[in-house]
Amino acid sequence: MGSYSIATSEARADFSSFLDEARDRPRFIKRRKQVFVVLSADEMQAFSPAKTKVKLLKDDDGGYFTENSLVPDVIGFGDTKEAAEASFIENFSSFAREFYENFRAYSAAPNRKGQIPIVLAALAASERGLGVSEMFEFC
């Protein structure tokens, strides 16, 4: 199939041009035996699930909480549905930051590997100045 990667020295020599091309399609850099992928934050959105469903449930006290299967340990709570949704978004954003800060450990954990696409999409959205709320469908 051929090689699509370029050497780090070649990418570094004309880095602006390299990034311009990465805006149009992913670029690959080979350094020693590792290959790195460079793509724009806009393109990163393609790796995210379309919308992750988050259930809004009512608790015995009349408040609301969230439940989802993709990131089950991220939960939102609130007296209203809106408050529970906002709490979930805030907690998910904190989780995504923590995941990124400890990426090596989180991405190696078997129960976290499936969360990589949504975390990277959330971080890409944040870097683009967008919120993550549109990534979720509350039902």
Short mmCIF file of the C-alpha atoms (twelve columns), coordinates in Angstrom:
data_MODEL
# 
_entry.id   MODEL 
# 
loop_
_atom_site.group_PDB 
_atom_site.id 
_atom_site.type_symbol 
_atom_site.label_atom_id 
_atom_site.label_alt_id 
_atom_site.label_comp_id 
_atom_site.label_asym_id 
_atom_site.label_seq_id 
_atom_site.Cartn_x 
_atom_site.Cartn_y 
_atom_site.Cartn_z 
_atom_site.pdbx_PDB_model_num 
ATOM 1   C CA . MET A 1   0.000   0.000  0.000  1 
ATOM 2   C CA . GLY A 2   2.970   2.280  0.403  1 
ATOM 3   C CA . SER A 3   4.085   4.672  3.070  1 
ATOM 4   C CA . TYR A 4   2.279   7.902  3.841  1 
ATOM 5   C CA . SER A 5   4.617   9.021  6.590  1 
ATOM 6   C CA . ILE A 6   7.421   11.530 6.360  1 
ATOM 7   C CA . ALA A 7   10.449  11.881 8.584  1 
ATOM 8   C CA . THR A 8   10.378  14.342 11.467 1 
ATOM 9   C CA . SER A 9   13.187  16.338 9.865  1 
ATOM 10  C CA . GLU A 10  11.124  16.764 6.685  1 
ATOM 11  C CA . ALA A 11  8.045   17.870 8.637  1 
ATOM 12  C CA . ARG A 12  10.119  20.253 10.731 1 
ATOM 13  C CA . ALA A 13  11.813  21.799 7.669  1 
ATOM 14  C CA . ASP A 14  8.525   23.261 6.429  1 
ATOM 15  C CA . PHE A 15  6.218   22.877 9.387  1 
ATOM 16  C CA . SER A 16  3.720   25.537 8.247  1 
ATOM 17  C CA . SER A 17  3.216   23.732 4.954  1 
ATOM 18  C CA . PHE A 18  2.955   20.423 6.791  1 
ATOM 19  C CA . LEU A 19  0.176   21.825 9.007  1 
ATOM 20  C CA . ASP A 20  -1.601  23.353 6.006  1 
ATOM 21  C CA . GLU A 21  -1.718  19.900 4.445  1 
ATOM 22  C CA . ALA A 22  -2.874  18.354 7.738  1 
ATOM 23  C CA . ARG A 23  -5.861  20.695 7.583  1 
ATOM 24  C CA . ASP A 24  -6.925  18.950 4.357  1 
ATOM 25  C CA . ARG A 25  -6.093  15.370 5.296  1 
ATOM 26  C CA . PRO A 26  -4.326  13.529 8.122  1 
ATOM 27  C CA . ARG A 27  -0.533  13.560 7.919  1 
ATOM 28  C CA . PHE A 28  1.835   10.960 9.325  1 
ATOM 29  C CA . ILE A 29  5.249   11.567 10.860 1 
ATOM 30  C CA . LYS A 30  7.644   8.725  11.467 1 
ATOM 31  C CA . ARG A 31  10.158  9.106  14.277 1 
ATOM 32  C CA . ARG A 32  12.350  6.123  14.895 1 
ATOM 33  C CA . LYS A 33  9.889   3.220  14.925 1 
ATOM 34  C CA . GLN A 34  6.844   5.239  15.970 1 
ATOM 35  C CA . VAL A 35  4.326   6.801  13.611 1 
ATOM 36  C CA . PHE A 36  2.308   9.838  14.712 1 
ATOM 37  C CA . VAL A 37  -0.886  11.124 13.130 1 
ATOM 38  C CA . VAL A 38  -1.523  14.848 12.806 1 
ATOM 39  C CA . LEU A 39  -5.013  16.045 11.920 1 
ATOM 40  C CA . SER A 40  -7.043  19.150 12.520 1 
ATOM 41  C CA . ALA A 41  -9.454  19.508 15.425 1 
ATOM 42  C CA . ASP A 42  -12.259 19.795 12.859 1 
ATOM 43  C CA . GLU A 43  -11.370 16.378 11.469 1 
ATOM 44  C CA . MET A 44  -11.147 14.920 14.981 1 
ATOM 45  C CA . GLN A 45  -14.916 15.355 15.277 1 
ATOM 46  C CA . ALA A 46  -15.324 12.565 12.701 1 
ATOM 47  C CA . PHE A 47  -14.018 10.048 15.231 1 
ATOM 48  C CA . SER A 48  -16.627 10.912 17.827 1 
ATOM 49  C CA . PRO A 49  -19.879 8.993  18.113 1 
ATOM 50  C CA . ALA A 50  -22.673 10.972 16.419 1 
ATOM 51  C CA . LYS A 51  -24.466 11.691 19.679 1 
ATOM 52  C CA . THR A 52  -24.124 9.811  22.907 1 
ATOM 53  C CA . LYS A 53  -27.443 9.098  24.577 1 
ATOM 54  C CA . VAL A 54  -27.693 10.110 28.201 1 
ATOM 55  C CA . LYS A 55  -30.748 9.010  30.165 1 
ATOM 56  C CA . LEU A 56  -32.380 11.448 32.562 1 
ATOM 57  C CA . LEU A 57  -33.891 9.585  35.498 1 
ATOM 58  C CA . LYS A 58  -35.881 10.781 38.484 1 
ATOM 59  C CA . ASP A 59  -34.713 9.741  41.925 1 
ATOM 60  C CA . ASP A 60  -36.863 9.006  44.992 1 
ATOM 61  C CA . ASP A 61  -36.389 12.557 46.314 1 
ATOM 62  C CA . GLY A 62  -37.817 14.144 43.146 1 
ATOM 63  C CA . GLY A 63  -34.447 15.222 41.769 1 
ATOM 64  C CA . TYR A 64  -32.842 14.049 38.563 1 
ATOM 65  C CA . PHE A 65  -29.681 12.166 37.681 1 
ATOM 66  C CA . THR A 66  -28.086 10.947 34.471 1 
ATOM 67  C CA . GLU A 67  -27.011 7.540  33.280 1 
ATOM 68  C CA . ASN A 68  -25.055 6.542  30.178 1 
ATOM 69  C CA . SER A 69  -23.269 3.455  28.955 1 
ATOM 70  C CA . LEU A 70  -20.222 5.039  27.285 1 
ATOM 71  C CA . VAL A 71  -18.817 6.804  30.355 1 
ATOM 72  C CA . PRO A 72  -20.872 5.230  33.163 1 
ATOM 73  C CA . ASP A 73  -18.926 6.825  36.008 1 
ATOM 74  C CA . VAL A 74  -19.768 10.343 34.791 1 
ATOM 75  C CA . ILE A 75  -23.091 11.303 36.343 1 
ATOM 76  C CA . GLY A 76  -25.004 14.553 36.590 1 
ATOM 77  C CA . PHE A 77  -27.362 15.456 39.440 1 
ATOM 78  C CA . GLY A 78  -29.864 18.262 39.887 1 
ATOM 79  C CA . ASP A 79  -33.237 19.383 41.168 1 
ATOM 80  C CA . THR A 80  -34.396 19.869 37.559 1 
ATOM 81  C CA . LYS A 81  -33.667 18.111 34.282 1 
ATOM 82  C CA . GLU A 82  -31.739 21.165 33.115 1 
ATOM 83  C CA . ALA A 83  -29.606 21.190 36.267 1 
ATOM 84  C CA . ALA A 84  -28.842 17.475 35.885 1 
ATOM 85  C CA . GLU A 85  -27.860 18.022 32.228 1 
ATOM 86  C CA . ALA A 86  -25.594 20.947 33.137 1 
ATOM 87  C CA . SER A 87  -24.046 18.908 35.957 1 
ATOM 88  C CA . PHE A 88  -23.380 16.032 33.547 1 
ATOM 89  C CA . ILE A 89  -21.730 18.346 30.995 1 
ATOM 90  C CA . GLU A 90  -19.534 19.884 33.691 1 
ATOM 91  C CA . ASN A 91  -18.587 16.472 35.096 1 
ATOM 92  C CA . PHE A 92  -17.882 15.056 31.630 1 
ATOM 93  C CA . SER A 93  -15.673 18.049 30.795 1 
ATOM 94  C CA . SER A 94  -13.716 17.479 34.019 1 
ATOM 95  C CA . PHE A 95  -13.418 13.784 33.181 1 
ATOM 96  C CA . ALA A 96  -12.110 14.579 29.671 1 
ATOM 97  C CA . ARG A 97  -9.457  16.907 31.125 1 
ATOM 98  C CA . GLU A 98  -8.412  14.273 33.685 1 
ATOM 99  C CA . PHE A 99  -8.307  11.608 30.954 1 
ATOM 100 C CA . TYR A 100 -6.037  13.843 28.875 1 
ATOM 101 C CA . GLU A 101 -3.747  14.664 31.802 1 
ATOM 102 C CA . ASN A 102 -3.343  10.924 32.506 1 
ATOM 103 C CA . PHE A 103 -3.719  9.754  28.915 1 
ATOM 104 C CA . ARG A 104 -1.177  6.943  29.030 1 
ATOM 105 C CA . ALA A 105 -2.838  5.277  32.026 1 
ATOM 106 C CA . TYR A 106 -6.436  5.892  30.956 1 
ATOM 107 C CA . SER A 107 -5.941  4.803  27.339 1 
ATOM 108 C CA . ALA A 108 -4.230  1.591  28.451 1 
ATOM 109 C CA . ALA A 109 -7.091  0.591  30.748 1 
ATOM 110 C CA . PRO A 110 -9.389  -1.961 29.058 1 
ATOM 111 C CA . ASN A 111 -12.541 -0.246 30.329 1 
ATOM 112 C CA . ARG A 112 -11.351 3.174  29.030 1 
ATOM 113 C CA . LYS A 113 -10.122 2.380  25.493 1 
ATOM 114 C CA . GLY A 114 -13.622 2.819  24.044 1 
ATOM 115 C CA . GLN A 115 -13.801 6.298  25.575 1 
ATOM 116 C CA . ILE A 116 -10.806 7.646  23.652 1 
ATOM 117 C CA . PRO A 117 -12.808 8.899  20.623 1 
ATOM 118 C CA . ILE A 118 -15.372 10.848 22.643 1 
ATOM 119 C CA . VAL A 119 -12.708 12.314 24.933 1 
ATOM 120 C CA . LEU A 120 -10.565 13.456 22.004 1 
ATOM 121 C CA . ALA A 121 -13.623 14.865 20.237 1 
ATOM 122 C CA . ALA A 122 -14.559 16.784 23.392 1 
ATOM 123 C CA . LEU A 123 -11.038 18.167 23.740 1 
ATOM 124 C CA . ALA A 124 -11.005 19.109 20.048 1 
ATOM 125 C CA . ALA A 125 -14.348 20.903 20.442 1 
ATOM 126 C CA . SER A 126 -13.011 22.761 23.460 1 
ATOM 127 C CA . GLU A 127 -9.886  23.808 21.548 1 
ATOM 128 C CA . ARG A 128 -12.127 25.135 18.783 1 
ATOM 129 C CA . GLY A 129 -14.040 27.222 21.326 1 
ATOM 130 C CA . LEU A 130 -17.140 25.025 21.250 1 
ATOM 131 C CA . GLY A 131 -18.981 23.373 24.078 1 
ATOM 132 C CA . VAL A 132 -19.471 19.637 24.443 1 
ATOM 133 C CA . SER A 133 -23.217 19.723 25.091 1 
ATOM 134 C CA . GLU A 134 -24.043 19.072 21.412 1 
ATOM 135 C CA . MET A 135 -22.227 15.738 21.693 1 
ATOM 136 C CA . PHE A 136 -24.970 14.375 23.925 1 
ATOM 137 C CA . GLU A 137 -28.647 13.620 23.518 1 
ATOM 138 C CA . PHE A 138 -30.556 13.743 26.786 1 
ATOM 139 C CA . CYS A 139 -33.647 11.544 26.879 1 
# 
